[in-house]
Amino acid sequence: MRGPGSLHVITGCMFSGKTDELLRLLRRASVGGRSVMLIRPSADTRSPAEVAESRSGARFESIAVATARDIIGTVMAAPTEVVAIDEIEFFGDEVADVADRLATLGHEVIVSGLDTDFAGRPFGALPNLLSLGDTVTKLTAVCVFPGCGEAATRTQRLVNNEPAAIDDPLIVVGGTEAARAPDRYEARCRTHHRVAPPRHGTATASPETAPAAVEAAEANSNGHETFSLSELPAP
């Protein structure tokens, strides 16, 4: 039987252990005899659709879906107490309303995702989720800038070993994390986080000017259907 419902948000920069924390909470719920469901975006092809895997190697059975509407249908089709959504930045802004309504319906909802993009801008649905969440876990990584080692709160993208430009694609699916690759992601502190000027004309750091979607699918702006919350059952 479901309880009163809740929404827990896990966020931070890349390499901060967000997926590890999400999987820890799912394993804990499962050991306690609760029914759990892990949902992840089908646009994220770094691991098979049927399993979520953290950078530390932790794995958990998952269901891959394309849109926020698919999340609703998947959860409604199975009696589930705990619903976890990983890599939530791959979904559109509407996923915040979906997560909030599922919590209102009595599910324990846990979401995990980046709070800022590579340019340090608030990212996707996370600002709304941070406001709607009952509890929030904000994780940090370690800044890998030579000689630093302080707490990292930013995701650095490097292109040909140089900081990415402000007008570069918002998300590059499959971007490498190998330390010696010329195009890679790193964890950086505020002091050592860098963003290059625009490559094409002028650009502003406002998130409204950035594409709100996964580059490979342009999912948030073009590939997602719109829907009404009236399609969800009443709480």
matplotlib code that plots the C-alpha trace (Angstrom):
import matplotlib.pyplot as plt

x = [0.0, 1.3, 1.9, 1.3, 3.8, 7.0, 9.4, 13.2, 15.6, 19.2, 21.4, 24.9, 27.5, 28.9, 31.0, 29.2, 27.7, 24.0, 23.2, 25.0, 22.9, 19.7, 20.6, 21.4, 18.0, 16.4, 18.3, 17.3, 13.6, 13.8, 15.4, 12.6, 10.1, 8.8, 8.0, 10.4, 10.7, 13.7, 13.0, 15.7, 15.7, 16.0, 18.1, 20.9, 22.6, 25.6, 24.3, 21.6, 18.0, 17.2, 19.9, 21.1, 24.8, 26.7, 30.3, 31.3, 29.8, 26.6, 23.8, 20.0, 17.2, 15.5, 12.9, 13.9, 11.3, 11.4, 9.1, 7.4, 4.1, 5.8, 6.7, 3.1, 1.9, 4.7, 4.0, 0.2, 0.7, 2.4, 1.7, 4.8, 5.4, 8.8, 9.4, 13.0, 13.8, 17.5, 19.2, 16.1, 17.7, 17.1, 13.3, 11.5, 10.5, 7.1, 8.8, 8.7, 4.9, 4.8, 7.1, 5.1, 1.8, 3.1, 4.1, 0.6, -0.8, 1.1, 4.3, 7.7, 9.4, 13.2, 14.7, 18.3, 19.9, 22.3, 21.4, 23.4, 24.6, 28.2, 28.0, 26.8, 23.2, 20.2, 19.4, 16.0, 13.4, 15.8, 15.0, 11.3, 12.0, 14.2, 11.2, 8.7, 10.8, 10.1, 13.8, 16.9, 20.4, 23.0, 26.2, 29.6, 32.6, 36.3, 37.7, 40.3, 41.9, 45.7, 46.6, 43.0, 41.2, 38.4, 34.7, 33.4, 29.9, 30.3, 30.5, 33.3, 33.2, 36.4, 36.5, 40.0, 41.3, 39.8, 36.7, 33.5, 31.9, 28.7, 26.8, 27.9, 25.2, 23.6, 24.1, 26.4, 25.2, 28.1, 30.6, 33.7, 35.0, 38.4, 41.1, 43.3, 40.6, 40.6, 36.8, 35.7, 33.8, 35.4, 34.3, 35.4, 35.0, 33.5, 37.0, 38.3, 35.1, 35.6, 33.2, 34.6, 33.0, 30.5, 31.8, 29.1, 28.2, 26.9, 25.3, 24.0, 24.4, 20.6, 19.2, 16.4, 18.9, 20.2, 18.5, 16.4, 16.9, 19.3, 21.3, 20.9, 17.1, 16.2, 13.8, 12.6, 11.9, 10.7, 10.5, 8.2, 4.5, 2.6, 0.0, -2.3, -2.1, -5.8, -4.7, -3.4, -5.8, -7.0, -5.2]
y = [0.0, 3.4, 6.1, 9.8, 10.3, 12.3, 13.8, 13.6, 15.3, 14.2, 16.7, 18.0, 18.2, 15.3, 12.8, 13.7, 10.2, 11.1, 7.7, 5.8, 7.6, 6.9, 3.2, 3.1, 4.3, 1.9, -1.1, 0.0, 0.2, -3.1, -4.8, -3.3, -5.2, -2.2, -2.4, -0.2, 1.0, 2.7, 4.8, 6.2, 8.1, 6.0, 8.9, 7.9, 5.0, 4.7, 1.4, -1.1, 0.1, -2.6, -1.6, 1.6, 1.7, 4.2, 5.2, 3.1, 0.0, -0.3, -1.6, -1.8, -3.1, -0.2, 0.7, 3.1, 5.6, 8.5, 11.1, 12.3, 10.9, 7.5, 7.8, 8.2, 5.2, 3.0, 3.8, 3.5, 0.0, -1.5, -1.4, 0.5, 2.2, 3.8, 5.4, 6.6, 8.7, 8.9, 11.4, 13.6, 16.4, 14.2, 14.8, 18.0, 20.7, 18.9, 16.1, 18.3, 18.3, 14.5, 13.8, 16.1, 14.6, 11.0, 12.1, 13.5, 10.2, 8.5, 7.3, 7.9, 9.6, 10.0, 11.9, 12.4, 14.9, 17.7, 21.1, 23.2, 22.7, 22.9, 26.7, 26.9, 27.7, 26.2, 23.1, 21.9, 20.9, 20.9, 24.4, 23.5, 20.1, 21.7, 24.0, 21.1, 18.5, 17.6, 16.8, 17.6, 16.0, 18.2, 16.3, 17.6, 16.1, 16.8, 19.6, 17.9, 21.2, 20.7, 21.5, 22.2, 19.3, 21.4, 20.6, 20.7, 22.1, 22.6, 20.4, 21.4, 20.5, 20.5, 20.5, 19.8, 20.3, 23.8, 25.0, 24.6, 27.7, 29.2, 28.4, 24.7, 22.0, 21.8, 18.0, 15.7, 12.1, 9.8, 12.6, 10.9, 11.1, 9.7, 11.9, 12.1, 12.5, 15.9, 16.2, 15.3, 16.3, 17.2, 18.2, 21.7, 24.1, 27.6, 29.1, 26.8, 26.4, 28.0, 28.8, 30.1, 32.9, 32.0, 30.3, 31.7, 35.4, 36.5, 34.5, 35.2, 33.1, 33.2, 29.6, 30.8, 31.1, 27.5, 24.5, 22.8, 19.3, 16.4, 17.2, 13.8, 13.9, 17.6, 15.9, 18.7, 21.2, 19.0, 15.4, 15.5, 15.5, 17.9, 16.6, 17.7, 16.8, 16.0, 12.7, 11.6, 10.1, 12.4, 12.1]
z = [0.0, -0.9, 1.7, 1.5, -1.3, -1.5, -4.0, -3.3, -5.7, -6.0, -8.0, -8.5, -11.3, -13.2, -11.3, -8.0, -7.5, -8.3, -9.8, -7.1, -4.5, -6.4, -6.7, -3.0, -2.1, -4.5, -3.1, 0.5, -0.5, -2.2, 0.8, 2.9, 0.8, -1.2, -4.9, -6.9, -10.5, -12.1, -15.3, -17.5, -20.8, -24.0, -25.5, -23.1, -24.8, -22.6, -21.1, -22.2, -21.9, -19.4, -16.9, -15.3, -14.4, -12.4, -13.0, -10.0, -11.6, -9.6, -11.7, -11.3, -13.6, -15.4, -18.0, -20.8, -22.0, -24.5, -23.0, -19.8, -21.1, -21.3, -17.6, -16.7, -18.7, -17.4, -13.7, -14.1, -15.7, -12.6, -8.9, -7.7, -4.5, -5.2, -8.6, -9.5, -12.6, -13.5, -15.8, -15.7, -17.7, -20.8, -20.4, -21.1, -18.5, -18.2, -16.2, -13.1, -13.2, -13.8, -10.8, -8.6, -9.6, -9.0, -5.5, -5.0, -6.0, -3.2, -4.9, -3.3, -6.2, -6.5, -9.3, -10.2, -12.6, -13.3, -11.8, -14.2, -17.8, -19.0, -19.1, -15.5, -16.4, -14.5, -16.4, -17.7, -15.2, -12.2, -11.0, -10.7, -9.2, -6.5, -5.6, -5.7, -3.9, -0.3, 0.3, -1.7, -1.8, -3.3, -4.1, -5.1, -6.9, -6.7, -9.0, -11.2, -12.3, -11.8, -8.2, -7.0, -5.4, -3.9, -4.0, -7.6, -8.3, -12.1, -15.1, -17.5, -21.1, -23.1, -26.9, -28.3, -24.8, -24.7, -22.8, -24.8, -26.3, -24.9, -28.1, -28.3, -28.1, -24.7, -24.4, -26.3, -25.8, -25.2, -24.5, -23.2, -19.6, -20.4, -18.8, -21.9, -24.5, -26.3, -26.1, -22.6, -19.4, -16.1, -12.6, -11.7, -8.8, -9.4, -9.6, -12.3, -14.4, -17.9, -20.8, -24.1, -26.1, -28.9, -32.0, -34.2, -33.9, -30.6, -27.8, -24.3, -21.2, -20.7, -20.6, -22.9, -25.8, -25.4, -26.9, -24.2, -25.5, -26.0, -29.1, -30.7, -30.6, -29.9, -27.6, -25.4, -28.2, -31.1, -30.2, -27.1, -27.4, -25.2, -22.8, -20.1, -16.5, -16.7, -18.3, -14.9, -12.3, -9.6, -6.3]

ax = plt.figure().add_subplot(projection="3d")
ax.plot(x, y, z, "-o")
ax.set_aspect("equal")
plt.show()
